[in-house]
Amino acid sequence: MKPALLILAAGMGSRYGGLKQIDGIGPNEEPIIEYSIFDAINAGFGKIVFVIRKEFDTAFRSRFDKFSDKINIEYVYQEVNLNVAGISTVERKKPWGTSHAVLVAKDVIKEPFAVINADDYYGAESYKLIYDFLTNECSSSIMSMIGYTLSNTLSEHGTVNRGVCEIDNNHNLVEVIERTKIATQNNVIKYNIGENLPEGELDKDANVSMNYWGFHPSIFLKIEKGLHEFMRVNSDSSTAEYYIPNIITDLIESGDMKVRVIPTTDNWFGVTYKEDKPMAISEINKCISKGVYPKNLWEK
């Protein structure tokens, strides 16, 4: 069974000022998602599953159903409020986070699968790397994360936050250390820039997590158990979120799972703000000029 690609696309794009998931950046108005689909098809994936909100349904189907002749396309919905028997929570202002977003796909994904964000570009080679892992090594006790080189993820337009990975001698993830306000100054990568905290230096070649995961379908039961406990503890919060790194950390610490860090030399970029769009257009044009993609992405 070919692996699936789960694309998390339920964000509202409030900081971007619109539905950034389908905003065009390619020469023919292709959004970042189309480059992800293109790379996934070329790597050998058999199915794309979108996690969206129901109000996005028409917009997404009108844009992406046309690829159903190339790869199986399915949609699942992440709602703001989640009803679980025995758990009473306050009215939510936002969904329960990225772990919840993964969980809503449990009924349509029965095969090993990768998880990405809709508005992030991960690089063509990374899909081949994670496809190989998912088809040859993935199990209920060994899952994976694509590790990006820190210097390949920085912005020229300001500071960024990154999860810096501690990795053991067997290339397994030990923990992800969150570092904030990262930028290059005088050819040195520093964090806590502009903060009332001591500045520190980071290795430009450090592996960082960009939330690109490779999972066995058994992860759904683990997420469900963890999310329900999180909901009980945070039942009076309208904004608390249960993120993918939360469940990963719990499973690593308990010894229930190992996470193989798969390094890639691909560049990563994301579109969070409208001001990021020119950079994204420039990066895609660079890939086209290098022959990574045709100018018309879907030309025969």
Backbone torsions as a table, in degrees:
resi	resn	phi	psi	omega
1	MET	NA	126.5	-179.6
2	LYS	-68.7	145.7	178.5
3	PRO	-69.1	161.0	178.9
4	ALA	-107.5	159.5	174.4
5	LEU	-117.4	118.6	178.7
6	LEU	-98.7	119.7	-177.3
7	ILE	-108.5	116.6	-179.2
8	LEU	-83.2	112.0	-171.7
9	ALA	-137.0	28.7	-175.9
10	ALA	-93.5	-0.8	179.7
11	GLY	-66.3	148.6	-175.9
12	MET	-83.4	-16.6	179.7
13	GLY	67.8	34.0	-177.2
14	SER	-63.9	-36.9	179.9
15	ARG	-74.4	-22.4	-179.2
16	TYR	-86.3	-28.3	180.0
17	GLY	89.4	27.7	179.7
18	GLY	164.9	-174.8	-178.5
19	LEU	-81.5	81.8	-172.4
20	LYS	-64.0	-22.5	-176.8
21	GLN	-61.1	-26.6	-178.8
22	ILE	-119.0	15.4	176.5
23	ASP	-75.9	132.6	-174.5
24	GLY	-74.3	136.5	173.5
25	ILE	-128.2	-15.6	180.0
26	GLY	-82.1	171.9	-178.6
27	PRO	-59.2	-26.0	179.4
28	ASN	-114.6	32.0	178.2
29	GLU	66.9	27.6	175.5
30	GLU	-71.6	130.6	172.7
31	PRO	-77.1	166.8	179.1
32	ILE	-54.6	-37.7	-178.3
33	ILE	-55.1	-37.4	-177.7
34	GLU	-65.0	-34.1	176.3
35	TYR	-69.1	-34.8	175.2
36	SER	-64.6	-43.9	178.7
37	ILE	-63.1	-45.6	179.1
38	PHE	-57.1	-47.9	-179.5
39	ASP	-65.7	-38.4	-179.9
40	ALA	-66.0	-42.2	178.1
41	ILE	-61.9	-46.1	-179.2
42	ASN	-64.8	-30.2	179.4
43	ALA	-77.5	-23.1	177.7
44	GLY	117.5	4.5	178.8
45	PHE	-60.9	150.4	-176.4
46	GLY	-106.7	-10.8	-175.2
47	LYS	-155.7	142.5	171.9
48	ILE	-112.8	129.5	174.6
49	VAL	-121.0	122.3	177.0
50	PHE	-95.6	131.4	168.4
51	VAL	-98.5	113.8	-176.9
52	ILE	-134.4	174.9	168.5
53	ARG	-92.3	152.1	-175.8
54	LYS	-58.6	-32.2	-179.3
55	GLU	-70.6	-12.3	176.2
56	PHE	-89.6	-6.7	-167.4
57	ASP	-54.2	-52.9	-176.5
58	THR	-62.2	-43.8	-178.9
59	ALA	-62.3	-41.6	-178.8
60	PHE	-71.8	-44.6	-178.9
61	ARG	-63.9	-38.4	180.0
62	SER	-67.1	-25.5	-179.1
63	ARG	-90.9	-38.3	-167.6
64	PHE	-113.0	-12.9	178.2
65	ASP	-62.4	-23.0	-179.2
66	LYS	-64.5	-15.1	179.8
67	PHE	-92.3	3.8	-176.8
68	SER	-67.7	-15.4	174.9
69	ASP	-82.9	-10.2	180.0
70	LYS	-104.7	-32.3	-178.1
71	ILE	-158.0	149.1	178.8
72	ASN	-65.5	129.5	-178.9
73	ILE	-118.1	128.9	176.0
74	GLU	-134.3	159.5	-178.6
75	TYR	-129.5	137.2	172.0
76	VAL	-131.2	161.4	-169.7
77	TYR	-120.6	133.3	173.7
78	GLN	-103.8	115.1	-178.8
79	GLU	-93.2	158.9	-179.2
80	VAL	-69.2	-46.7	-179.4
81	ASN	-103.6	134.5	-177.2
82	LEU	-118.1	123.2	-179.6
83	ASN	-97.3	120.1	178.3
84	VAL	-128.3	128.7	-179.2
85	ALA	-56.5	130.6	177.3
86	GLY	87.3	-3.6	179.3
87	ILE	-122.1	120.6	178.0
88	SER	-109.5	123.0	-177.6
89	THR	-125.0	161.1	177.2
90	VAL	-74.4	164.3	176.7
91	GLU	-60.3	132.0	-175.1
92	ARG	-87.3	149.9	171.1
93	LYS	-97.7	-20.3	179.6
94	LYS	-151.5	161.9	177.3
95	PRO	-62.6	178.0	-172.9
96	TRP	-86.4	15.8	172.9
97	GLY	101.7	-177.3	-172.6
98	THR	-70.1	-30.7	174.8
99	SER	-63.5	-42.3	175.6
100	HIS	-61.0	-40.3	179.7
101	ALA	-61.3	-40.9	176.8
102	VAL	-65.3	-42.4	-174.8
103	LEU	-60.8	-32.2	-176.2
104	VAL	-67.2	-10.3	179.2
105	ALA	-93.6	6.4	-171.1
106	LYS	-62.5	-27.6	-177.1
107	ASP	-85.5	-11.5	-177.7
108	VAL	-115.8	-8.7	178.0
109	ILE	-115.8	116.2	178.6
110	LYS	-117.8	-0.1	-176.4
111	GLU	-114.5	165.5	172.1
112	PRO	-55.3	147.6	-173.8
113	PHE	-149.8	153.9	173.7
114	ALA	-101.8	152.8	178.7
115	VAL	-124.0	128.9	176.3
116	ILE	-135.9	166.0	171.8
117	ASN	-90.4	143.7	-176.0
118	ALA	-65.4	-33.4	-172.2
119	ASP	-100.3	18.5	178.5
120	ASP	-117.0	142.6	175.2
121	TYR	-103.0	128.8	-171.5
122	TYR	-112.0	-12.8	179.4
123	GLY	95.9	139.0	-173.5
124	ALA	-62.7	-39.1	-175.7
125	GLU	-66.8	-30.8	-176.9
126	SER	-62.1	-32.6	-180.0
127	TYR	-69.2	-34.6	176.4
128	LYS	-68.1	-38.6	179.7
129	LEU	-65.1	-46.4	-176.7
130	ILE	-76.1	-29.6	174.3
131	TYR	-61.2	-44.1	179.8
132	ASP	-61.6	-42.8	177.8
133	PHE	-63.8	-46.9	-176.2
134	LEU	-64.2	-31.9	-178.3
135	THR	-87.9	-20.4	-173.0
136	ASN	-119.0	-25.1	-172.4
137	GLU	-127.1	-23.7	-172.2
138	CYS	-60.6	136.3	176.4
139	SER	-151.0	179.0	-179.9
140	SER	-65.8	-16.1	-179.1
141	SER	-112.8	-9.9	179.1
142	ILE	-130.0	112.6	176.6
143	MET	-122.5	-168.5	-169.2
144	SER	-150.8	167.4	175.0
145	MET	-145.8	135.2	173.1
146	ILE	-78.9	125.9	-179.4
147	GLY	-102.0	122.7	-179.4
148	TYR	-98.2	145.6	175.4
149	THR	-71.3	127.1	-174.4
150	LEU	-48.7	-46.1	-176.0
151	SER	-64.6	-18.4	178.9
152	ASN	-88.5	5.4	-177.1
153	THR	-124.1	2.9	-175.2
154	LEU	-82.7	161.5	-179.1
155	SER	-109.6	145.2	174.9
156	GLU	-85.2	-3.2	-171.4
157	HIS	-110.7	9.0	179.4
158	GLY	152.3	-175.2	-178.6
159	THR	-79.6	159.8	178.0
160	VAL	-134.6	164.9	172.4
161	ASN	-110.2	140.5	-178.8
162	ARG	-141.7	149.0	172.1
163	GLY	-93.8	106.9	-177.3
164	VAL	-86.6	129.0	-171.7
165	CYS	-92.4	132.9	166.7
166	GLU	-96.5	126.4	-172.3
167	ILE	-125.5	139.2	179.3
168	ASP	-84.9	-177.2	-175.7
169	ASN	-68.7	-14.6	178.4
170	ASN	-99.7	15.8	178.7
171	HIS	66.4	24.9	176.6
172	ASN	-98.5	146.5	-178.6
173	LEU	-71.5	130.5	175.0
174	VAL	-96.4	-50.6	175.3
175	GLU	-163.6	162.6	175.0
176	VAL	-111.9	120.3	-178.4
177	ILE	-100.9	117.0	-178.1
178	GLU	-75.5	124.3	175.3
179	ARG	-119.9	137.6	-175.5
180	THR	-119.0	161.3	176.8
181	LYS	53.7	58.2	-178.0
182	ILE	-98.7	136.3	174.8
183	ALA	-161.6	165.2	176.9
184	THR	-92.5	127.9	176.6
185	GLN	-130.3	121.0	-179.8
186	ASN	53.0	44.2	176.8
187	ASN	67.5	15.6	176.3
188	VAL	-121.7	133.0	178.4
189	ILE	-86.7	121.5	-177.9
190	LYS	-122.7	158.5	173.6
191	TYR	-125.2	168.5	-174.3
192	ASN	64.6	28.0	-179.9
193	ILE	-68.0	126.4	179.1
194	GLY	78.7	5.1	179.8
195	GLU	-97.1	161.0	173.4
196	ASN	-85.6	48.8	179.7
197	LEU	-138.2	155.7	178.3
198	PRO	-61.8	134.3	175.3
199	GLU	-73.8	147.8	176.3
200	GLY	-131.2	165.1	178.6
201	GLU	-107.9	148.9	179.4
202	LEU	-124.7	146.5	175.7
203	ASP	-70.5	126.2	-179.1
204	LYS	-61.0	-22.6	-178.6
205	ASP	-96.8	7.1	179.4
206	ALA	-61.9	144.2	174.4
207	ASN	-79.3	134.2	177.3
208	VAL	-126.6	152.3	179.2
209	SER	-90.8	128.0	174.4
210	MET	-113.6	27.3	178.1
211	ASN	57.9	48.9	176.9
212	TYR	-120.3	102.7	-168.6
213	TRP	-116.1	153.5	172.8
214	GLY	-120.9	115.8	-171.1
215	PHE	-121.1	149.2	166.3
216	HIS	-86.5	146.0	-177.3
217	PRO	-60.5	-15.5	176.2
218	SER	-63.9	-15.4	179.5
219	ILE	-62.4	-26.0	-176.9
220	PHE	-60.7	-43.4	179.3
221	LEU	-64.8	-37.7	179.3
222	LYS	-67.2	-41.8	178.5
223	ILE	-65.0	-42.8	-178.1
224	GLU	-59.9	-44.7	178.5
225	LYS	-63.4	-45.8	-179.0
226	GLY	-66.3	-39.8	-179.4
227	LEU	-66.0	-42.6	-179.4
228	HIS	-62.9	-38.9	176.6
229	GLU	-66.8	-40.1	177.9
230	PHE	-62.4	-39.9	179.1
231	MET	-64.2	-39.1	179.0
232	ARG	-62.8	-45.3	-177.8
233	VAL	-68.0	-33.1	-175.2
234	ASN	-112.1	31.5	-174.8
235	SER	-63.0	-22.6	-178.1
236	ASP	-98.1	8.7	179.4
237	SER	-105.1	135.9	178.6
238	SER	-93.5	-4.3	-174.6
239	THR	-130.4	-7.4	-178.1
240	ALA	-59.9	139.0	-177.7
241	GLU	-129.1	141.6	179.4
242	TYR	-103.6	103.5	-172.9
243	TYR	-89.3	160.6	177.7
244	ILE	-55.2	-45.4	178.6
245	PRO	-60.0	-24.3	176.5
246	ASN	-62.6	-49.9	-178.2
247	ILE	-70.5	-36.6	178.9
248	ILE	-62.2	-45.9	178.7
249	THR	-60.0	-45.2	179.7
250	ASP	-59.7	-43.6	-175.5
251	LEU	-72.7	-34.9	176.4
252	ILE	-67.5	-45.7	-178.2
253	GLU	-65.0	-32.6	179.8
254	SER	-80.1	-12.1	-178.0
255	GLY	81.1	9.8	-178.5
256	ASP	-80.1	-15.3	-174.5
257	MET	-155.8	144.6	168.6
258	LYS	-109.4	145.1	179.3
259	VAL	-119.7	110.4	179.1
260	ARG	-75.6	126.8	177.0
261	VAL	-91.8	117.7	-178.1
262	ILE	-102.7	108.7	-176.5
263	PRO	-74.6	143.8	174.1
264	THR	-132.4	148.5	175.6
265	THR	-95.0	2.7	178.4
266	ASP	-61.8	148.1	170.5
267	ASN	-80.1	147.9	175.2
268	TRP	-118.9	143.0	167.6
269	PHE	-148.7	153.3	-179.0
270	GLY	-130.8	160.2	179.1
271	VAL	-119.4	101.6	179.4
272	THR	-103.0	-43.2	-178.1
273	TYR	-114.3	158.3	177.8
274	LYS	-57.3	-32.5	-179.4
275	GLU	-66.4	-16.4	179.2
276	ASP	-78.1	-16.4	-172.9
277	LYS	-61.5	-46.1	178.5
278	PRO	-57.6	-38.5	177.4
279	MET	-62.4	-43.8	-179.4
280	ALA	-63.6	-41.9	177.3
281	ILE	-60.7	-44.3	179.9
282	SER	-62.1	-43.1	-178.6
283	GLU	-65.2	-41.3	178.1
284	ILE	-65.1	-40.3	177.7
285	ASN	-63.0	-34.7	176.0
286	LYS	-63.6	-42.5	179.0
287	CYS	-63.3	-38.5	179.1
288	ILE	-66.2	-42.9	-179.7
289	SER	-65.6	-26.7	177.8
290	LYS	-85.0	-5.9	179.7
291	GLY	86.9	9.3	178.1
292	VAL	-66.5	-38.5	179.0
293	TYR	-131.5	148.1	170.4
294	PRO	-72.0	157.2	179.9
295	LYS	-61.9	-41.6	170.7
296	ASN	-98.1	105.2	-167.9
297	LEU	-55.5	-35.2	-172.4
298	TRP	-110.3	21.9	179.1
299	GLU	-64.8	145.6	-178.0
300	LYS	-72.3	NA	NA
